[in-house]
Amino acid sequence: MARDQIRAGAKPGVADVLLRPCRTNPDMRISRLSMAAPARKSESLRVDKPQANVKIPIGKTVRVVFELDELRAECSKAARQMLSRNPMDGNEFEECARLDDALAEAHALLKARLRAIMISRISRRSNAEQGK
C-alpha cells in the first residue's frame, strides 16, 4: 500500500505503518525519521570466536567429590546419633544407610573418573614433551 493510499483512508498494513514518520515525538529531527530505520552494526561482531578446545569442569568436579565426602561424614554422624537413641527408629536408620550407600557409589565413581582423566592428561603432556 502506498503513502497516498494511507492518506486516502485505506487501512494501512504493518509495512505501511513502519514507513510513516514518527508522530509521538514533536522534535522535527526525530519525527522525520522512519520507524523502520536500518539496524546499525553491533559491537557483537567483534566478539572472539570460541576456542577449539573446550574446558571441562575438572575443578568443579573435584569440589563435588569433596562435598560428597562431607555428606557421607554427615550421614555417618546422623547414624551414630540414631544408634545412641534409646528407642532406635529402624526405618530412619535404614534410609540413612541407603543414602550413605548411594553417596559412596557416586563418590567412588567420580573419584575414579577424575583419576583416569588426570592420568590421561599427564601421559598426553609427557608424550607431547618427548615428541619435541
N, CA, C and O atoms as a printed pandas DataFrame, in Angstrom:
     atom_number atom_name residue_name chain_id  residue_number  x_coord  y_coord  z_coord
0              1         N          MET        A               1    0.854   -1.176    0.000
1              2        CA          MET        A               1    0.000    0.000    0.000
2              3         C          MET        A               1    0.897    1.235    0.000
3              4         O          MET        A               1    1.838    1.311    0.789
4              5         N          ALA        A               2    0.629    2.164   -0.841
5              6        CA          ALA        A               2    1.457    3.351   -0.988
6              7         C          ALA        A               2    1.049    4.414    0.021
7              8         O          ALA        A               2    0.010    4.301    0.672
8              9         N          ARG        A               3    1.882    5.452    0.146
9             10        CA          ARG        A               3    1.601    6.514    1.105
10            11         C          ARG        A               3    0.330    7.282    0.744
11            12         O          ARG        A               3   -0.396    7.733    1.631
12            13         N          ASP        A               4    0.059    7.433   -0.551
13            14        CA          ASP        A               4   -1.149    8.167   -0.947
14            15         C          ASP        A               4   -2.409    7.396   -0.574
15            16         O          ASP        A               4   -3.447    8.000   -0.306
16            17         N          GLN        A               5   -2.329    6.057   -0.555
17            18        CA          GLN        A               5   -3.478    5.262   -0.126
18            19         C          GLN        A               5   -3.697    5.407    1.378
19            20         O          GLN        A               5   -4.836    5.370    1.844
20            21         N          ILE        A               6   -2.633    5.570    2.129
21            22        CA          ILE        A               6   -2.768    5.774    3.569
22            23         C          ILE        A               6   -3.497    7.079    3.819
23            24         O          ILE        A               6   -4.375    7.154    4.678
24            25         N          ARG        A               7   -3.127    8.119    3.060
25            26        CA          ARG        A               7   -3.779    9.421    3.238
26            27         C          ARG        A               7   -5.237    9.372    2.782
27            28         O          ARG        A               7   -6.065   10.128    3.290
28            29         N          ALA        A               8   -5.560    8.493    1.831
29            30        CA          ALA        A               8   -6.910    8.409    1.313
30            31         C          ALA        A               8   -7.851    7.699    2.284
31            32         O          ALA        A               8   -9.063    7.701    2.071
32            33         N          GLY        A               9   -7.319    7.095    3.341
33            34        CA          GLY        A               9   -8.182    6.476    4.332
34            35         C          GLY        A               9   -8.224    4.970    4.275
35            36         O          GLY        A               9   -8.983    4.359    5.028
36            37         N          ALA        A              10   -7.439    4.337    3.411
37            38        CA          ALA        A              10   -7.393    2.876    3.363
38            39         C          ALA        A              10   -6.687    2.364    4.605
39            40         O          ALA        A              10   -5.866    3.055    5.208
40            41         N          LYS        A              11   -7.028    1.131    4.975
41            42        CA          LYS        A              11   -6.390    0.561    6.163
42            43         C          LYS        A              11   -4.928    0.258    5.852
43            44         O          LYS        A              11   -4.625   -0.422    4.872
44            45         N          PRO        A              12   -4.033    0.759    6.680
45            46        CA          PRO        A              12   -2.617    0.517    6.417
46            47         C          PRO        A              12   -2.189   -0.855    6.926
47            48         O          PRO        A              12   -2.724   -1.364    7.911
48            49         N          GLY        A              13   -1.231   -1.432    6.245
49            50        CA          GLY        A              13   -0.641   -2.683    6.707
50            51         C          GLY        A              13    0.539   -2.372    7.620
51            52         O          GLY        A              13    0.876   -1.207    7.834
52            53         N          VAL        A              14    1.157   -3.402    8.150
53            54        CA          VAL        A              14    2.272   -3.212    9.071
54            55         C          VAL        A              14    3.421   -2.490    8.376
55            56         O          VAL        A              14    4.021   -1.582    8.952
56            57         N          ALA        A              15    3.725   -2.877    7.166
57            58        CA          ALA        A              15    4.825   -2.244    6.447
58            59         C          ALA        A              15    4.537   -0.771    6.198
59            60         O          ALA        A              15    5.447    0.057    6.245
60            61         N          ASP        A              16    3.284   -0.442    5.937
61            62        CA          ASP        A              16    2.920    0.952    5.682
62            63         C          ASP        A              16    3.042    1.798    6.942
63            64         O          ASP        A              16    3.446    2.959    6.882
64            65         N          VAL        A              17    2.695    1.219    8.066
65            66        CA          VAL        A              17    2.793    1.953    9.329
66            67         C          VAL        A              17    4.250    2.228    9.647
67            68         O          VAL        A              17    4.578    3.296   10.165
68            69         N          LEU        A              18    5.118    1.297    9.349
69            70        CA          LEU        A              18    6.531    1.481    9.642
70            71         C          LEU        A              18    7.172    2.535    8.747
71            72         O          LEU        A              18    8.205    3.098    9.109
72            73         N          LEU        A              19    6.584    2.812    7.591
73            74        CA          LEU        A              19    7.139    3.823    6.700
74            75         C          LEU        A              19    6.733    5.234    7.076
75            76         O          LEU        A              19    7.320    6.195    6.578
76            77         N          ARG        A              20    5.759    5.379    7.929
77            78        CA          ARG        A              20    5.306    6.716    8.331
78            79         C          ARG        A              20    6.338    7.381    9.236
79            80         O          ARG        A              20    7.088    6.699    9.934
80            81         N          PRO        A              21    6.373    8.709    9.224
81            82        CA          PRO        A              21    7.247    9.398   10.172
82            83         C          PRO        A              21    6.687    9.237   11.591
83            84         O          PRO        A              21    5.493    9.011   11.789
84            85         N          CYS        A              22    7.573    9.359   12.547
85            86        CA          CYS        A              22    7.188    9.215   13.947
86            87         C          CYS        A              22    6.310   10.390   14.349
87            88         O          CYS        A              22    6.694   11.538   14.127
88            89         N          ARG        A              23    5.143   10.137   14.935
89            90        CA          ARG        A              23    4.222   11.203   15.328
90            91         C          ARG        A              23    4.247   11.462   16.829
91            92         O          ARG        A              23    3.668   12.442   17.296
92            93         N          THR        A              24    4.916   10.590   17.595
93            94        CA          THR        A              24    4.858   10.749   19.044
94            95         C          THR        A              24    5.877   11.730   19.569
95            96         O          THR        A              24    5.739   12.197   20.700
96            97         N          ASN        A              25    6.897   12.065   18.797
97            98        CA          ASN        A              25    7.915   12.994   19.239
98            99         C          ASN        A              25    7.822   14.257   18.386
99           100         O          ASN        A              25    7.961   14.176   17.166
100          101         N          PRO        A              26    7.592   15.419   18.992
101          102        CA          PRO        A              26    7.424   16.652   18.211
102          103         C          PRO        A              26    8.739   17.190   17.659
103          104         O          PRO        A              26    8.726   18.080   16.809
104          105         N          ASP        A              27    9.869   16.673   18.121
105          106        CA          ASP        A              27   11.155   17.149   17.629
106          107         C          ASP        A              27   11.248   16.830   16.138
107          108         O          ASP        A              27   11.079   15.674   15.749
108          109         N          MET        A              28   11.510   17.811   15.314
109          110        CA          MET        A              28   11.498   17.634   13.866
110          111         C          MET        A              28   12.594   16.668   13.398
111          112         O          MET        A              28   12.409   15.945   12.420
112          113         N          ARG        A              29   13.735   16.658   14.099
113          114        CA          ARG        A              29   14.806   15.753   13.677
114          115         C          ARG        A              29   14.365   14.295   13.851
115          116         O          ARG        A              29   14.723   13.432   13.050
116          117         N          ILE        A              30   13.592   14.034   14.895
117          118        CA          ILE        A              30   13.172   12.661   15.176
118          119         C          ILE        A              30   11.895   12.319   14.418
119          120         O          ILE        A              30   11.769   11.205   13.909
120          121         N          SER        A              31   10.945   13.252   14.329
121          122        CA          SER        A              31    9.659   12.944   13.714
122          123         C          SER        A              31    9.787   12.657   12.223
123          124         O          SER        A              31    8.912   11.995   11.664
124          125         N          ARG        A              32   10.831   13.121   11.562
125          126        CA          ARG        A              32   11.023   12.845   10.146
126          127         C          ARG        A              32   11.675   11.479    9.890
127          128         O          ARG        A              32   11.688   10.993    8.759
128          129         N          LEU        A              33   12.210   10.871   10.942
129          130        CA          LEU        A              33   12.852    9.572   10.781
130          131         C          LEU        A              33   11.803    8.487   10.609
131          132         O          LEU        A              33   10.720    8.552   11.192
132          133         N          SER        A              34   12.125    7.522    9.829
133          134        CA          SER        A              34   11.236    6.383    9.657
134          135         C          SER        A              34   11.325    5.487   10.883
135          136         O          SER        A              34   12.392    5.349   11.479
136          137         N          MET        A              35   10.206    4.879   11.259
137          138        CA          MET        A              35   10.205    3.987   12.410
138          139         C          MET        A              35   10.943    2.696   12.073
139          140         O          MET        A              35   11.334    1.961   12.981
140          141         N          ALA        A              36   11.139    2.407   10.804
141          142        CA          ALA        A              36   11.828    1.193   10.388
142          143         C          ALA        A              36   13.228    1.547    9.904
143          144         O          ALA        A              36   13.618    1.181    8.796
144          145         N          ALA        A              37   13.970    2.247   10.722
145          146        CA          ALA        A              37   15.319    2.637   10.356
146          147         C          ALA        A              37   16.204    1.401   10.259
147          148         O          ALA        A              37   16.005    0.435   10.995
148          149         N          PRO        A              38   17.164    1.426    9.372
149          150        CA          PRO        A              38   18.040    0.250    9.251
150          151         C          PRO        A              38   18.831    0.041   10.532
151          152         O          PRO        A              38   19.247    0.995   11.190
152          153         N          ALA        A              39   19.025   -1.204   10.865
153          154        CA          ALA        A              39   19.743   -1.542   12.086
154          155         C          ALA        A              39   21.221   -1.232   11.915
155          156         O          ALA        A              39   21.785   -1.422   10.837
156          157         N          ARG        A              40   21.841   -0.756   12.979
157          158        CA          ARG        A              40   23.261   -0.459   12.944
158          159         C          ARG        A              40   24.046   -1.716   13.248
159          160         O          ARG        A              40   23.542   -2.648   13.874
160          161         N          LYS        A              41   25.292   -1.726   12.791
161          162        CA          LYS        A              41   26.141   -2.874   13.088
162          163         C          LYS        A              41   26.404   -2.913   14.588
163          164         O          LYS        A              41   26.644   -1.888   15.226
164          165         N          SER        A              42   26.354   -4.077   15.109
165          166        CA          SER        A              42   26.509   -4.269   16.545
166          167         C          SER        A              42   27.969   -4.446   16.914
167          168         O          SER        A              42   28.796   -4.832   16.087
168          169         N          GLU        A              43   28.266   -4.159   18.155
169          170        CA          GLU        A              43   29.605   -4.402   18.659
170          171         C          GLU        A              43   29.861   -5.895   18.813
171          172         O          GLU        A              43   31.010   -6.317   18.940
172          173         N          SER        A              44   28.798   -6.696   18.802
173          174        CA          SER        A              44   28.968   -8.137   18.988
174          175         C          SER        A              44   29.719   -8.778   17.839
175          176         O          SER        A              44   30.165   -9.919   17.961
176          177         N          LEU        A              45   29.872   -8.074   16.725
177          178        CA          LEU        A              45   30.623   -8.629   15.615
178          179         C          LEU        A              45   32.108   -8.735   15.952
179          180         O          LEU        A              45   32.849   -9.474   15.304
180          181         N          ARG        A              46   32.531   -7.994   16.962
181          182        CA          ARG        A              46   33.936   -8.009   17.345
182          183         C          ARG        A              46   34.238   -9.084   18.391
183          184         O          ARG        A              46   35.382   -9.201   18.831
184          185         N          VAL        A              47   33.270   -9.847   18.784
185          186        CA          VAL        A              47   33.469  -10.893   19.780
186          187         C          VAL        A              47   34.345  -11.986   19.202
187          188         O          VAL        A              47   34.171  -12.401   18.056
188          189         N          ASP        A              48   35.292  -12.449   20.014
189          190        CA          ASP        A              48   36.188  -13.507   19.550
190          191         C          ASP        A              48   35.422  -14.794   19.329
191          192         O          ASP        A              48   34.420  -15.067   19.991
192          193         N          LYS        A              49   35.911  -15.573   18.389
193          194        CA          LYS        A              49   35.296  -16.867   18.121
194          195         C          LYS        A              49   35.672  -17.826   19.242
195          196         O          LYS        A              49   36.745  -17.696   19.832
196          197         N          PRO        A              50   34.802  -18.789   19.542
197          198        CA          PRO        A              50   35.122  -19.720   20.622
198          199         C          PRO        A              50   36.369  -20.535   20.312
199          200         O          PRO        A              50   36.699  -20.789   19.154
200          201         N          GLN        A              51   37.046  -20.934   21.374
201          202        CA          GLN        A              51   38.258  -21.722   21.213
202          203         C          GLN        A              51   37.913  -23.110   20.704
203          204         O          GLN        A              51   36.803  -23.606   20.894
204          205         N          ALA        A              52   38.877  -23.715   20.062
205          206        CA          ALA        A              52   38.656  -25.061   19.547
206          207         C          ALA        A              52   38.558  -26.065   20.693
207          208         O          ALA        A              52   37.755  -26.997   20.638
208          209         N          ASN        A              53   39.383  -25.874   21.745
209          210        CA          ASN        A              53   39.358  -26.782   22.884
210          211         C          ASN        A              53   38.421  -26.237   23.948
211          212         O          ASN        A              53   38.585  -25.106   24.407
212          213         N          VAL        A              54   37.467  -27.018   24.330
213          214        CA          VAL        A              54   36.519  -26.616   25.359
214          215         C          VAL        A              54   37.025  -27.144   26.689
215          216         O          VAL        A              54   37.420  -28.305   26.793
216          217         N          LYS        A              55   37.011  -26.291   27.706
217          218        CA          LYS        A              55   37.468  -26.711   29.029
218          219         C          LYS        A              55   36.379  -27.527   29.708
219          220         O          LYS        A              55   35.210  -27.142   29.723
220          221         N          ILE        A              56   36.780  -28.650   30.263
221          222        CA          ILE        A              56   35.825  -29.437   31.036
222          223         C          ILE        A              56   35.972  -29.028   32.501
223          224         O          ILE        A              56   37.066  -28.664   32.930
224          225         N          PRO        A              57   34.899  -29.083   33.264
225          226        CA          PRO        A              57   34.917  -28.548   34.632
226          227         C          PRO        A              57   35.574  -29.496   35.641
227          228         O          PRO        A              57   34.899  -30.064   36.500
228          229         N          ILE        A              58   36.879  -29.659   35.529
229          230        CA          ILE        A              58   37.611  -30.548   36.434
230          231         C          ILE        A              58   37.564  -30.004   37.865
231          232         O          ILE        A              58   37.266  -30.743   38.804
232          233         N          GLY        A              59   37.855  -28.723   38.025
233          234        CA          GLY        A              59   37.893  -28.128   39.368
234          235         C          GLY        A              59   36.563  -28.231   40.086
235          236         O          GLY        A              59   36.510  -28.541   41.276
236          237         N          LYS        A              60   35.490  -27.971   39.360
237          238        CA          LYS        A              60   34.160  -28.067   39.973
238          239         C          LYS        A              60   33.832  -29.505   40.347
239          240         O          LYS        A              60   33.189  -29.758   41.365
240          241         N          THR        A              61   34.276  -30.442   39.522
241          242        CA          THR        A              61   34.014  -31.851   39.807
242          243         C          THR        A              61   34.796  -32.288   41.038
243          244         O          THR        A              61   34.296  -33.069   41.848
244          245         N          VAL        A              62   36.016  -31.791   41.183
245          246        CA          VAL        A              62   36.798  -32.095   42.386
246          247         C          VAL        A              62   36.080  -31.560   43.616
247          248         O          VAL        A              62   36.026  -32.223   44.651
248          249         N          ARG        A              63   35.533  -30.366   43.497
249          250        CA          ARG        A              63   34.783  -29.775   44.613
250          251         C          ARG        A              63   33.569  -30.645   44.968
251          252         O          ARG        A              63   33.259  -30.826   46.146
252          253         N          VAL        A              64   32.889  -31.176   43.962
253          254        CA          VAL        A              64   31.734  -32.059   44.204
254          255         C          VAL        A              64   32.179  -33.329   44.919
255          256         O          VAL        A              64   31.477  -33.831   45.797
256          257         N          VAL        A              65   33.347  -33.850   44.542
257          258        CA          VAL        A              65   33.863  -35.046   45.209
258          259         C          VAL        A              65   34.084  -34.765   46.691
259          260         O          VAL        A              65   33.724  -35.584   47.537
260          261         N          PHE        A              66   34.670  -33.619   47.010
261          262        CA          PHE        A              66   34.873  -33.263   48.418
262          263         C          PHE        A              66   33.540  -33.065   49.140
263          264         O          PHE        A              66   33.393  -33.458   50.298
264          265         N          GLU        A              67   32.572  -32.456   48.456
265          266        CA          GLU        A              67   31.251  -32.259   49.077
266          267         C          GLU        A              67   30.554  -33.596   49.325
267          268         O          GLU        A              67   29.883  -33.767   50.343
268          269         N          LEU        A              68   30.708  -34.538   48.406
269          270        CA          LEU        A              68   30.133  -35.871   48.620
270          271         C          LEU        A              68   30.770  -36.542   49.827
271          272         O          LEU        A              68   30.092  -37.225   50.594
272          273         N          ASP        A              69   32.068  -36.347   49.995
273          274        CA          ASP        A              69   32.753  -36.901   51.155
274          275         C          ASP        A              69   32.217  -36.274   52.449
275          276         O          ASP        A              69   32.030  -36.968   53.449
276          277         N          GLU        A              70   31.972  -34.962   52.424
277          278        CA          GLU        A              70   31.397  -34.283   53.591
278          279         C          GLU        A              70   29.982  -34.783   53.883
279          280         O          GLU        A              70   29.612  -34.961   55.043
280          281         N          LEU        A              71   29.193  -35.008   52.832
281          282        CA          LEU        A              71   27.833  -35.537   53.028
282          283         C          LEU        A              71   27.866  -36.931   53.647
283          284         O          LEU        A              71   27.040  -37.265   54.496
284          285         N          ARG        A              72   28.821  -37.733   53.216
285          286        CA          ARG        A              72   28.949  -39.072   53.799
286          287         C          ARG        A              72   29.295  -38.969   55.273
287          288         O          ARG        A              72   28.797  -39.747   56.086
288          289         N          ALA        A              73   30.145  -38.012   55.623
289          290        CA          ALA        A              73   30.501  -37.815   57.032
290          291         C          ALA        A              73   29.276  -37.386   57.845
291          292         O          ALA        A              73   29.099  -37.815   58.985
292          293         N          GLU        A              74   28.435  -36.536   57.248
293          294        CA          GLU        A              74   27.204  -36.117   57.943
294          295         C          GLU        A              74   26.251  -37.291   58.112
295          296         O          GLU        A              74   25.600  -37.410   59.150
296          297         N          CYS        A              75   26.157  -38.163   57.105
297          298        CA          CYS        A              75   25.310  -39.361   57.224
298          299         C          CYS        A              75   25.823  -40.259   58.344
299          300         O          CYS        A              75   25.031  -40.815   59.105
300          301         N          SER        A              76   27.130  -40.401   58.449
301          302        CA          SER        A              76   27.722  -41.230   59.492
302          303         C          SER        A              76   27.429  -40.646   60.872
303          304         O          SER        A              76   27.116  -41.375   61.813
304          305         N          LYS        A              77   27.531  -39.338   60.978
305          306        CA          LYS        A              77   27.229  -38.667   62.246
306          307         C          LYS        A              77   25.762  -38.865   62.619
307          308         O          LYS        A              77   25.441  -39.136   63.777
308          309         N          ALA        A              78   24.876  -38.730   61.636
309          310        CA          ALA        A              78   23.447  -38.925   61.891
310          311         C          ALA        A              78   23.170  -40.366   62.305
311          312         O          ALA        A              78   22.340  -40.605   63.182
312          313         N          ALA        A              79   23.854  -41.332   61.688
313          314        CA          ALA        A              79   23.650  -42.738   62.045
314          315         C          ALA        A              79   24.105  -43.002   63.483
315          316         O          ALA        A              79   23.448  -43.733   64.224
316          317         N          ARG        A              80   25.243  -42.395   63.874
317          318        CA          ARG        A              80   25.699  -42.552   65.257
318          319         C          ARG        A              80   24.695  -41.983   66.246
319          320         O          ARG        A              80   24.453  -42.567   67.303
320          321         N          GLN        A              81   24.107  -40.829   65.896
321          322        CA          GLN        A              81   23.098  -40.227   66.773
322          323         C          GLN        A              81   21.861  -41.108   66.863
323          324         O          GLN        A              81   21.267  -41.235   67.934
324          325         N          MET        A              82   21.468  -41.716   65.751
325          326        CA          MET        A              82   20.299  -42.605   65.765
326          327         C          MET        A              82   20.554  -43.828   66.631
327          328         O          MET        A              82   19.662  -44.290   67.343
328          329         N          LEU        A              83   21.770  -44.351   66.568
329          330        CA          LEU        A              83   22.106  -45.534   67.358
330          331         C          LEU        A              83   22.169  -45.219   68.850
331          332         O          LEU        A              83   21.949  -46.098   69.684
332          333         N          SER        A              84   22.470  -43.963   69.185
333          334        CA          SER        A              84   22.557  -43.602   70.598
334          335         C          SER        A              84   21.182  -43.395   71.235
335          336         O          SER        A              84   21.073  -43.359   72.461
336          337         N          ARG        A              85   20.143  -43.262   70.432
337          338        CA          ARG        A              85   18.788  -43.106   70.978
338          339         C          ARG        A              85   18.338  -44.425   71.583
339          340         O          ARG        A              85   18.672  -45.509   71.104
340          341         N          ASN        A              86   17.564  -44.290   72.660
341          342        CA          ASN        A              86   17.085  -45.498   73.335
342          343         C          ASN        A              86   16.104  -46.277   72.467
343          344         O          ASN        A              86   16.362  -47.445   72.177
344          345         N          PRO        A              87   14.984  -45.681   72.039
345          346        CA          PRO        A              87   14.158  -46.427   71.067
346          347         C          PRO        A              87   14.606  -46.042   69.655
347          348         O          PRO        A              87   14.152  -45.035   69.114
348          349         N          MET        A              88   15.490  -46.836   69.063
349          350        CA          MET        A              88   16.013  -46.525   67.736
350          351         C          MET        A              88   14.957  -46.781   66.670
351          352         O          MET        A              88   14.273  -47.804   66.696
352          353         N          ASP        A              89   14.828  -45.837   65.722
353          354        CA          ASP        A              89   13.895  -45.982   64.608
354          355         C          ASP        A              89   14.612  -46.732   63.488
355          356         O          ASP        A              89   15.494  -46.173   62.836
356          357         N          GLY        A              90   14.250  -47.960   63.264
357          358        CA          GLY        A              90   14.905  -48.802   62.273
358          359         C          GLY        A              90   14.716  -48.309   60.852
359          360         O          GLY        A              90   15.631  -48.410   60.035
360          361         N          ASN        A              91   13.533  -47.774   60.545
361          362        CA          ASN        A              91   13.264  -47.273   59.183
362          363         C          ASN        A              91   14.143  -46.078   58.858
363          364         O          ASN        A              91   14.705  -45.989   57.767
364          365         N          GLU        A              92   14.260  -45.163   59.806
365          366        CA          GLU        A              92   15.078  -43.965   59.580
366          367         C          GLU        A              92   16.553  -44.353   59.435
367          368         O          GLU        A              92   17.272  -43.789   58.610
368          369         N          PHE        A              93   16.992  -45.318   60.243
369          370        CA          PHE        A              93   18.372  -45.787   60.151
370          371         C          PHE        A              93   18.635  -46.458   58.801
371          372         O          PHE        A              93   19.704  -46.283   58.218
372          373         N          GLU        A              94   17.670  -47.219   58.311
373          374        CA          GLU        A              94   17.795  -47.883   57.008
374          375         C          GLU        A              94   17.879  -46.849   55.874
375          376         O          GLU        A              94   18.669  -47.003   54.942
376          377         N          GLU        A              95   17.055  -45.794   55.967
377          378        CA          GLU        A              95   17.105  -44.730   54.956
378          379         C          GLU        A              95   18.461  -44.040   54.964
379          380         O          GLU        A              95   19.012  -43.720   53.910
380          381         N          CYS        A              96   18.992  -43.815   56.156
381          382        CA          CYS        A              96   20.311  -43.183   56.279
382          383         C          CYS        A              96   21.378  -44.076   55.647
383          384         O          CYS        A              96   22.285  -43.583   54.976
384          385         N          ALA        A              97   21.273  -45.367   55.857
385          386        CA          ALA        A              97   22.244  -46.312   55.286
386          387         C          ALA        A              97   22.143  -46.337   53.766
387          388         O          ALA        A              97   23.164  -46.395   53.081
388          389         N          ARG        A              98   20.925  -46.292   53.228
389          390        CA          ARG        A              98   20.741  -46.269   51.767
390          391         C          ARG        A              98   21.334  -44.997   51.159
391          392         O          ARG        A              98   21.983  -45.032   50.114
392          393         N          LEU        A              99   21.098  -43.886   51.833
393          394        CA          LEU        A              99   21.645  -42.612   51.352
394          395         C          LEU        A              99   23.163  -42.650   51.371
395          396         O          LEU        A              99   23.811  -42.188   50.432
396          397         N          ASP        A             100   23.735  -43.201   52.437
397          398        CA          ASP        A             100   25.186  -43.303   52.526
398          399         C          ASP        A             100   25.737  -44.213   51.423
399          400         O          ASP        A             100   26.784  -43.924   50.844
400          401         N          ASP        A             101   25.038  -45.306   51.137
401          402        CA          ASP        A             101   25.475  -46.201   50.058
402          403         C          ASP        A             101   25.457  -45.498   48.702
403          404         O          ASP        A             101   26.383  -45.650   47.906
404          405         N          ALA        A             102   24.407  -44.735   48.445
405          406        CA          ALA        A             102   24.311  -44.010   47.171
406          407         C          ALA        A             102   25.410  -42.953   47.063
407          408         O          ALA        A             102   26.029  -42.792   46.011
408          409         N          LEU        A             103   25.644  -42.236   48.162
409          410        CA          LEU        A             103   26.707  -41.231   48.160
410          411         C          LEU        A             103   28.072  -41.881   47.972
411          412         O          LEU        A             103   28.929  -41.339   47.273
412          413         N          ALA        A             104   28.277  -43.044   48.595
413          414        CA          ALA        A             104   29.557  -43.748   48.447
414          415         C          ALA        A             104   29.774  -44.186   47.002
415          416         O          ALA        A             104   30.884  -44.090   46.477
416          417         N          GLU        A             105   28.722  -44.660   46.371
417          418        CA          GLU        A             105   28.825  -45.087   44.976
418          419         C          GLU        A             105   29.156  -43.913   44.057
419          420         O          GLU        A             105   30.031  -44.016   43.198
420          421         N          ALA        A             106   28.444  -42.787   44.247
421          422        CA          ALA        A             106   28.704  -41.598   43.431
422          423         C          ALA        A             106   30.109  -41.066   43.691
423          424         O          ALA        A             106   30.806  -40.660   42.762
424          425         N          HIS        A             107   30.521  -41.068   44.952
425          426        CA          HIS        A             107   31.848  -40.590   45.338
426          427         C          HIS        A             107   32.937  -41.429   44.668
427          428         O          HIS        A             107   33.883  -40.884   44.100
428          429         N          ALA        A             108   32.803  -42.737   44.736
429          430        CA          ALA        A             108   33.806  -43.632   44.135
430          431         C          ALA        A             108   33.850  -43.487   42.616
431          432         O          ALA        A             108   34.927  -43.483   42.021
432          433         N          LEU        A             109   32.683  -43.367   41.993
433          434        CA          LEU        A             109   32.627  -43.216   40.542
434          435         C          LEU        A             109   33.308  -41.932   40.083
435          436         O          LEU        A             109   34.124  -41.950   39.161
436          437         N          LEU        A             110   32.969  -40.814   40.731
437          438        CA          LEU        A             110   33.580  -39.537   40.342
438          439         C          LEU        A             110   35.085  -39.535   40.591
439          440         O          LEU        A             110   35.850  -39.038   39.765
440          441         N          LYS        A             111   35.509  -40.085   41.718
441          442        CA          LYS        A             111   36.946  -40.143   42.002
442          443         C          LYS        A             111   37.684  -40.958   40.949
443          444         O          LYS        A             111   38.754  -40.561   40.487
444          445         N          ALA        A             112   37.113  -42.097   40.571
445          446        CA          ALA        A             112   37.762  -42.955   39.567
446          447         C          ALA        A             112   37.843  -42.255   38.214
447          448         O          ALA        A             112   38.874  -42.320   37.545
448          449         N          ARG        A             113   36.764  -41.588   37.806
449          450        CA          ARG        A             113   36.772  -40.886   36.507
450          451         C          ARG        A             113   37.766  -39.729   36.515
451          452         O          ARG        A             113   38.493  -39.520   35.544
452          453         N          LEU        A             114   37.795  -38.973   37.624
453          454        CA          LEU        A             114   38.747  -37.864   37.721
454          455         C          LEU        A             114   40.180  -38.382   37.667
455          456         O          LEU        A             114   41.033  -37.799   36.997
456          457         N          ARG        A             115   40.436  -39.461   38.366
457          458        CA          ARG        A             115   41.773  -40.047   38.366
458          459         C          ARG        A             115   42.169  -40.455   36.947
459          460         O          ARG        A             115   43.290  -40.188   36.516
460          461         N          ALA        A             116   41.260  -41.098   36.226
461          462        CA          ALA        A             116   41.550  -41.536   34.852
462          463         C          ALA        A             116   41.807  -40.345   33.933
463          464         O          ALA        A             116   42.708  -40.391   33.095
464          465         N          ILE        A             117   41.029  -39.290   34.085
465          466        CA          ILE        A             117   41.209  -38.090   33.252
466          467         C          ILE        A             117   42.555  -37.444   33.544
467          468         O          ILE        A             117   43.279  -37.065   32.623
468          469         N          MET        A             118   42.891  -37.317   34.822
469          470        CA          MET        A             118   44.147  -36.673   35.182
470          471         C          MET        A             118   45.353  -37.492   34.705
471          472         O          MET        A             118   46.331  -36.921   34.222
472          473         N          ILE        A             119   45.293  -38.816   34.834
473          474        CA          ILE        A             119   46.388  -39.668   34.348
474          475         C          ILE        A             119   46.503  -39.564   32.830
475          476         O          ILE        A             119   47.608  -39.534   32.289
476          477         N          SER        A             120   45.364  -39.510   32.148
477          478        CA          SER        A             120   45.371  -39.364   30.699
478          479         C          SER        A             120   46.011  -38.046   30.278
479          480         O          SER        A             120   46.781  -38.006   29.319
480          481         N          ARG        A             121   45.697  -36.983   30.983
481          482        CA          ARG        A             121   46.273  -35.678   30.657
482          483         C          ARG        A             121   47.774  -35.658   30.902
483          484         O          ARG        A             121   48.535  -35.112   30.104
484          485         N          ILE        A             122   48.194  -36.262   32.015
485          486        CA          ILE        A             122   49.623  -36.292   32.330
486          487         C          ILE        A             122   50.379  -37.082   31.273
487          488         O          ILE        A             122   51.451  -36.667   30.834
488          489         N          SER        A             123   49.825  -38.217   30.864
489          490        CA          SER        A             123   50.520  -39.024   29.851
490          491         C          SER        A             123   50.539  -38.318   28.496
491          492         O          SER        A             123   51.527  -38.425   27.769
492          493         N          ARG        A             124   49.484  -37.608   28.142
493          494        CA          ARG        A             124   49.479  -36.863   26.879
494          495         C          ARG        A             124   50.530  -35.763   26.889
495          496         O          ARG        A             124   51.226  -35.550   25.897
496          497         N          ARG        A             125   50.640  -35.063   28.021
497          498        CA          ARG        A             125   51.627  -33.983   28.112
498          499         C          ARG        A             125   53.037  -34.535   28.057
499          500         O          ARG        A             125   53.907  -33.974   27.391
500          501         N          SER        A             126   53.260  -35.632   28.757
501          502        CA          SER        A             126   54.618  -36.197   28.736
502          503         C          SER        A             126   54.945  -36.737   27.341
503          504         O          SER        A             126   56.086  -36.621   26.895
504          505         N          ASN        A             127   53.972  -37.322   26.649
505          506        CA          ASN        A             127   54.212  -37.799   25.272
506          507         C          ASN        A             127   54.475  -36.625   24.334
507          508         O          ASN        A             127   55.308  -36.721   23.433
508          509         N          ALA        A             128   53.769  -35.521   24.544
509          510        CA          ALA        A             128   53.976  -34.347   23.694
510          511         C          ALA        A             128   55.348  -33.734   23.940
511          512         O          ALA        A             128   55.993  -33.259   23.005
512          513         N          GLU        A             129   55.799  -33.741   25.204
513          514        CA          GLU        A             129   57.104  -33.190   25.512
514          515         C          GLU        A             129   58.217  -34.079   24.957
515          516         O          GLU        A             129   59.255  -33.582   24.520
516          517         N          GLN        A             130   57.996  -35.392   24.978
517          518        CA          GLN        A             130   59.007  -36.300   24.456
518          519         C          GLN        A             130   59.095  -36.217   22.934
519          520         O          GLN        A             130   60.147  -36.475   22.348
520          521         N          GLY        A             131   57.993  -35.859   22.308
521          522        CA          GLY        A             131   57.957  -35.750   20.853
522          523         C          GLY        A             131   58.647  -34.511   20.329
523          524         O          GLY        A             131   58.956  -34.444   19.139
524          525         N          LYS        A             132   58.898  -33.531   21.171
525          526        CA          LYS        A             132   59.530  -32.279   20.717
526          527         C          LYS        A             132   60.984  -32.417   20.467
527          528         O          LYS        A             132   61.638  -31.448   20.083
